[in-house]
């Protein structure tokens, strides 16, 4: 389905939970409370929304959180989603702590890609940034995913304090067939209080180590990343630069929170409460039809662009774990 700006909307980020087993400073510090279990959508409710999305031509799904693998039944849900007629891809974003155990089942269900959040390769710094996470557990999971032939990507948020980790992180794409993507810190939630790095500054550092690093026209996923290649790398270097190089003209996504709120844009607290429709007491067919109509209306009102450059215009004040990362 196209929005009023002519963009094809074919990608839904689906948050299974706002809970997480880490406490990353820019996402979910200790002070953040989780919502109650009754407020979170049941898996069958999520599948109803996915069926409604498919009816609108949305056939790419990203499973997010919080940390999606902390929710019981997450793997069975992904298998059920993969089995829906018309689904083109189902991918997962995870912090990696529970990934090694889940990996065999993810491979069996045919997961189309796994993104692992990893901002530093310094074990002490990683523990500090994440509230006690074990770096070596994540690295083992990443190496196992690569060995299993999974389309694996590393997502690294660009922070001032991790600038010395740019080259160590990029080196993962040299020794493993994985893409390393650097993501500008978005001014949402606790991200407003931390200093970040820009994509241009990061690219300059990387080009000193990889002089032949050059932009490619490849599309290596469902999202907005731009990619760079070097003969020295097995994978690619990617950038998601929402602040300095806005990609709103080609935005193809919607976000669904774990509580059933559909967001057309990360920047604004606007959207549609689908949970009310799902729990209206109507028949399954009526609910799916109503959900499709509500999603179509949200797509029709999707804004032309975000306003990250003008923070006063941002109306979304929830934390990143609450809105699907």
C-alpha positions as CSV (number, residue, x, y, z in Angstrom):
1,X,0.0,0.0,0.0
2,X,1.2,3.5,-0.8
3,X,0.9,6.5,1.6
4,X,-0.1,9.9,0.4
5,X,3.5,10.8,-0.3
6,X,3.8,7.9,-2.8
7,X,5.9,5.7,-0.5
8,X,5.2,1.9,-0.6
9,X,4.7,0.7,3.0
10,X,5.6,-3.0,3.1
11,X,7.5,-3.4,6.4
12,X,6.2,-3.8,10.0
13,X,8.4,-3.7,13.1
14,X,6.6,-5.9,15.7
15,X,7.5,-5.6,19.4
16,X,6.8,-8.8,21.4
17,X,7.6,-7.2,24.7
18,X,8.9,-4.1,26.4
19,X,10.9,-6.3,28.9
20,X,14.6,-6.9,28.6
21,X,17.4,-8.7,30.3
22,X,19.8,-5.8,29.9
23,X,19.6,-2.1,31.0
24,X,21.3,-0.2,28.2
25,X,21.7,3.5,29.2
26,X,20.1,5.0,26.1
27,X,17.2,2.5,26.0
28,X,16.0,1.1,29.3
29,X,17.9,2.1,32.4
30,X,16.9,0.6,35.8
31,X,14.3,3.3,36.4
32,X,12.0,2.1,33.5
33,X,9.0,0.1,34.6
34,X,7.5,-2.6,32.4
35,X,3.8,-2.7,31.5
36,X,1.5,-5.3,32.9
37,X,1.1,-8.7,31.2
38,X,-2.6,-8.0,30.5
39,X,-1.7,-4.9,28.5
40,X,0.6,-6.9,26.2
41,X,-0.9,-8.4,23.0
42,X,-1.4,-12.1,23.0
43,X,0.4,-13.9,20.1
44,X,-2.9,-14.8,18.4
45,X,-3.8,-11.0,18.5
46,X,-0.4,-10.2,16.9
47,X,-1.0,-12.8,14.2
48,X,-4.4,-11.2,13.5
49,X,-2.6,-7.9,12.9
50,X,0.0,-9.5,10.7
51,X,-2.8,-11.0,8.6
52,X,-4.4,-7.6,8.3
53,X,-1.0,-6.2,7.3
54,X,-0.6,-8.8,4.6
55,X,-4.0,-7.8,3.2
56,X,-2.5,-4.3,2.7
57,X,0.7,-5.6,1.0
58,X,2.9,-5.4,4.1
59,X,4.9,-8.7,3.9
60,X,8.2,-7.9,5.7
61,X,8.2,-8.3,9.5
62,X,10.9,-7.4,12.0
63,X,10.6,-9.0,15.5
64,X,11.8,-6.6,18.2
65,X,11.4,-5.8,21.9
66,X,12.6,-5.0,24.5
67,X,14.4,-8.2,24.1
68,X,12.0,-10.5,22.1
69,X,13.7,-13.8,23.2
70,X,12.8,-13.2,26.9
71,X,9.1,-13.7,26.1
72,X,8.0,-17.3,26.4
73,X,6.8,-18.7,23.1
74,X,8.6,-16.2,20.9
75,X,10.1,-18.9,18.7
76,X,6.8,-20.6,18.2
77,X,5.2,-17.3,17.3
78,X,7.9,-16.6,14.7
79,X,7.4,-20.0,13.2
80,X,3.6,-19.3,13.0
81,X,4.3,-15.9,11.4
82,X,6.7,-17.4,8.8
83,X,3.9,-19.9,7.9
84,X,1.3,-17.2,7.0
85,X,0.6,-17.1,3.3
86,X,2.3,-14.2,1.6
87,X,5.0,-13.5,4.2
88,X,8.2,-12.5,2.4
89,X,10.6,-12.2,5.3
90,X,10.7,-12.5,9.1
91,X,13.8,-11.1,10.8
92,X,14.8,-10.7,14.4
93,X,16.6,-8.0,16.4
94,X,18.1,-9.3,19.7
95,X,20.8,-8.3,22.2
96,X,22.3,-11.8,21.7
97,X,22.3,-13.0,25.3
98,X,19.8,-15.8,24.6
99,X,20.5,-16.2,21.0
100,X,23.0,-19.2,21.1
101,X,20.4,-21.4,22.7
102,X,17.6,-20.3,20.4
103,X,19.7,-20.4,17.2
104,X,19.0,-24.0,16.1
105,X,15.2,-23.4,16.3
106,X,15.6,-20.1,14.5
107,X,17.5,-21.9,11.7
108,X,14.8,-24.6,11.5
109,X,12.0,-22.1,11.2
110,X,13.8,-20.4,8.4
111,X,14.6,-17.0,10.0
112,X,15.5,-14.6,7.2
113,X,18.0,-12.5,9.2
114,X,19.2,-11.7,12.7
115,X,20.4,-8.3,13.9
116,X,22.5,-8.3,17.1
117,X,22.8,-5.1,19.1
118,X,26.5,-4.6,20.1
119,X,28.0,-1.2,20.7
120,X,31.5,-2.1,21.9
121,X,34.0,-5.0,22.0
122,X,35.5,-3.9,25.3
123,X,34.0,-6.3,27.9
124,X,34.2,-3.8,30.7
125,X,32.6,-1.0,28.7
126,X,29.9,-3.4,27.4
127,X,29.0,-4.4,31.0
128,X,28.9,-0.7,32.0
129,X,26.7,0.3,29.0
130,X,24.3,-2.6,29.3
131,X,24.0,-2.8,33.1
132,X,26.0,-6.0,33.5
133,X,25.8,-7.8,30.1
134,X,28.4,-10.5,29.2
135,X,30.1,-9.6,26.0
136,X,31.6,-13.1,25.4
137,X,28.1,-14.6,25.3
138,X,27.1,-12.3,22.6
139,X,30.2,-12.9,20.5
140,X,29.7,-16.7,20.7
141,X,26.2,-16.2,19.5
142,X,27.3,-14.0,16.6
143,X,30.0,-16.5,15.6
144,X,27.5,-19.4,15.7
145,X,25.0,-17.5,13.6
146,X,27.7,-16.7,11.0
147,X,28.8,-20.4,11.0
148,X,25.2,-21.5,10.4
149,X,25.0,-19.3,7.4
150,X,22.4,-16.9,8.9
151,X,22.2,-13.5,7.4
152,X,23.6,-11.7,10.4
153,X,24.1,-8.1,11.1
154,X,25.7,-6.2,14.0
155,X,23.8,-3.0,15.1
156,X,26.1,-0.5,16.9
157,X,24.7,2.7,18.3
158,X,27.2,5.6,17.8
159,X,28.2,7.0,21.1
160,X,31.0,9.5,21.9
161,X,32.3,7.1,24.6
162,X,32.7,4.2,22.1
163,X,34.5,6.1,19.4
164,X,37.6,4.0,20.0
165,X,35.5,0.9,19.2
166,X,34.7,1.9,15.6
167,X,37.6,-0.1,14.1
168,X,37.3,-3.1,16.4
169,X,33.6,-3.3,15.5
170,X,34.3,-2.9,11.8
171,X,36.8,-5.7,12.1
172,X,33.9,-8.1,12.7
173,X,33.0,-7.7,9.0
174,X,36.6,-8.6,8.1
175,X,36.8,-11.8,10.0
176,X,33.2,-12.9,9.7
177,X,30.6,-12.8,6.9
178,X,28.4,-10.3,8.7
179,X,27.4,-6.7,8.1
180,X,28.3,-4.1,10.8
181,X,25.9,-1.2,10.8
182,X,26.5,2.0,12.7
183,X,23.3,3.8,13.9
184,X,23.2,7.4,14.9
185,X,21.7,7.9,18.4
186,X,18.1,9.0,18.0
187,X,16.8,11.8,20.2
188,X,14.1,9.6,21.7
189,X,13.7,8.7,25.4
190,X,17.1,8.5,27.2
191,X,18.9,9.0,23.9
192,X,18.3,12.7,24.4
193,X,20.7,12.8,27.3
194,X,23.7,11.1,25.8
195,X,26.3,12.5,23.3
196,X,26.5,10.6,20.0
197,X,28.7,10.5,16.9
198,X,27.7,11.3,13.4
199,X,27.8,9.0,10.4
200,X,30.2,11.3,8.5
201,X,32.7,11.4,11.3
202,X,32.5,7.6,11.7
203,X,33.0,7.1,7.9
204,X,36.1,9.2,8.0
205,X,37.6,7.1,10.7
206,X,36.8,3.9,8.9
207,X,38.2,5.1,5.6
208,X,41.6,5.6,7.2
209,X,41.7,1.9,7.9
210,X,39.9,0.9,4.7
211,X,40.9,3.4,2.0
212,X,38.9,1.5,-0.7
213,X,35.7,1.7,1.4
214,X,33.1,2.8,-1.2
215,X,29.3,3.1,-1.3
216,X,27.3,0.4,-2.9
217,X,23.7,0.4,-4.2
218,X,22.9,-2.9,-2.5
219,X,19.8,-3.4,-0.5
220,X,20.8,-5.9,2.2
221,X,17.6,-5.9,4.3
222,X,14.2,-4.3,4.8
223,X,15.3,-1.1,6.3
224,X,17.0,2.2,5.4
225,X,20.7,1.4,5.8
226,X,23.2,2.5,3.2
227,X,26.1,0.2,2.7
228,X,29.8,0.4,1.9
229,X,32.2,-2.3,0.7
230,X,35.9,-2.9,0.9
231,X,38.0,-5.7,-0.6
232,X,39.3,-6.4,2.9
233,X,35.9,-7.1,4.3
234,X,33.7,-10.3,4.1
235,X,30.7,-8.3,5.0
236,X,29.6,-4.7,4.6
237,X,29.7,-1.6,6.7
238,X,26.3,0.0,7.0
239,X,24.9,3.3,8.3
240,X,21.5,4.2,9.6
241,X,21.9,8.0,9.8
242,X,18.4,9.3,10.7
243,X,19.8,12.5,12.1
244,X,22.4,13.7,9.6
245,X,21.1,11.9,6.4
246,X,17.3,11.5,6.9
247,X,15.8,8.7,4.8
248,X,12.2,9.8,5.2
249,X,11.6,10.0,1.4
250,X,12.0,6.2,1.2
251,X,10.6,5.2,4.6
252,X,8.6,2.0,4.2
253,X,7.8,1.1,7.8
254,X,5.2,1.0,10.6
255,X,5.9,0.1,14.2
256,X,3.6,-1.9,16.5
257,X,4.3,-1.7,20.2
258,X,3.8,-4.7,22.4
259,X,0.6,-3.1,23.7
260,X,-0.9,-2.9,20.3
261,X,-0.3,0.8,19.4
262,X,0.5,1.3,15.7
263,X,3.0,4.1,15.1
264,X,3.5,5.5,11.5
265,X,6.7,7.4,12.6
266,X,9.1,7.0,15.5
267,X,9.3,10.7,16.1
268,X,5.6,11.4,17.0
269,X,3.3,10.1,19.6
270,X,0.6,9.6,17.0
271,X,-1.0,6.4,15.8
272,X,-3.8,3.9,16.3
273,X,-4.7,1.7,19.3
274,X,-5.3,-1.7,17.7
275,X,-5.6,-3.4,21.0
276,X,-9.1,-1.9,21.5
277,X,-10.2,-3.3,18.1
278,X,-8.7,-6.8,18.9
279,X,-10.6,-7.0,22.2
280,X,-13.9,-5.5,20.9
281,X,-15.7,-8.8,21.1
282,X,-16.4,-9.0,17.4
283,X,-15.8,-12.1,15.3
284,X,-12.2,-12.9,14.1
285,X,-13.1,-11.9,10.6
286,X,-14.6,-8.6,11.7
287,X,-11.6,-7.8,13.9
288,X,-9.2,-8.6,11.1
289,X,-11.2,-6.4,8.7
290,X,-11.3,-3.5,11.2
291,X,-7.6,-3.8,11.9
292,X,-6.8,-3.6,8.2
293,X,-9.0,-0.5,7.8
294,X,-7.3,1.1,10.9
295,X,-3.9,0.3,9.5
296,X,-4.8,1.7,6.1
297,X,-6.0,4.9,7.8
298,X,-2.7,5.2,9.7
299,X,-0.7,4.7,6.5
300,X,-2.7,7.4,4.9
301,X,-1.7,9.8,7.6
302,X,1.9,8.9,7.8
303,X,3.9,12.1,8.1
304,X,6.3,13.2,5.3
305,X,9.3,13.3,7.6
306,X,10.5,13.2,11.2
307,X,11.8,16.3,13.0
308,X,14.9,15.0,14.8
309,X,16.7,18.2,13.8
310,X,14.2,20.3,15.8
311,X,13.8,18.5,19.1
312,X,11.0,20.7,20.2
313,X,8.8,19.1,17.6
314,X,9.3,15.6,18.8
315,X,6.1,14.4,20.6
316,X,7.2,10.9,21.4
317,X,8.5,10.8,24.9
318,X,8.4,7.1,25.7
319,X,11.6,5.0,26.0
320,X,12.9,3.0,23.1
321,X,12.0,-0.4,24.6
322,X,8.4,0.8,24.9
323,X,8.1,1.6,21.2
324,X,9.9,-1.3,19.7
325,X,13.5,-0.2,19.6
